[in-house]
Amino acid sequence: MTARIIDGKAVARKLRAEYGARVEQLASRHGVRPGLAVILVGDNAASRVYVRNKVRACEEIGIRSELIALPADAPEAVLLAEIDRLNADSGTHGILVQLPLPGHIAMRRVLERISVDKDVDGFHLYNVGGLMTGTTVFPPCTPFGVQKLLEHERVEIAGRNVVVVGASNIVGKPTAMMLMQKDATVCICHKLTRDLAQFTLLADILVVAAGVPNLIVPQMVRTGAVVIDVGINRLADGSITGDVDFAGVSRKASLISPVPGGVGPMTVTMLLFNTLRSAERGVGIVDETDGLLAGI
Ligand code: NAD
């Protein structure tokens, strides 16, 4: 068997075009332009790249973006005051604080300060709690991207065995909850899981988010499985690779996402979507078939 390769870039491009059209509709019909505020504290090089990509992606589809850069030694109170200002600003529909934060700032206090109605990263406890009940307002972007990719590729989720490798709060756990909400039977594995292969072999859909290159080799994958690789690892030669032995597993899976070019482009796309939906909800547009309540 040779797997079909999911073209995450193409899916992201198509979705961004759709979202861009909705942004313009909102602006022309309701006079509202979605706005995203991104707060960066310090000068972490990787964070700067992520923030730049988010701002650029906003521009591409007509979302207004505001970048607030605070120095690495900015007191927590300054950051909280900035969030309060943005919470009260009617032109800001989404607020994102780029993680990680410097050690002197309490991350949870910061995330909990963001209005739940503007929490487009989905990290506020209210939205995290909503993942348990299937009523989250903003699904977190990477797991949402995984779900959208599966939907786009028309992968049946209900009743299938899903194994998620990785149990982090930002990828593994929310992905598991979201796919369970879609009626999959879900198993979560982590670094202390004994004999990982006995679990991964059960997967109709295997989602891997561990941050370990070549963690998943063909012997660990059921013939015909769908394999979604979330991992991003930089190798010594500077190249980027995922967590899955792509060449080997491609000969066994039915569908596989590559790294780069799989889940990666979807993460920012879903951030744009969450921001757009926040602005749409602000003018009373509720579309329950569109990925939020009904979409997870
Ligand atoms: P994390 O380090 O917070 O969590 C890793 C998880 O994997 C943990 O639960 C850990 O127990 C598990 N794990 C580690 N080694 C393992 C092993 N040998 N066997 C089984 N489980 C193991 O990482 P994260 O933030 O969840 O990110 C995971 C990966 O996804 C990273 O490579 C990260 O760069 C990537 N990522 C990609 C995107 C994207 O947009 N594509 C977004 C976020 C994270």
Residues whose N, C-alpha, C, O or C-beta is under 5 A from the ligand:
A	BS01	NAD	T142 V165 G166 A167 S168 V171 G172 C189 H190 K191 A209 A210 G211 V212 V230 G231 I232 N233 V263 G264 T267
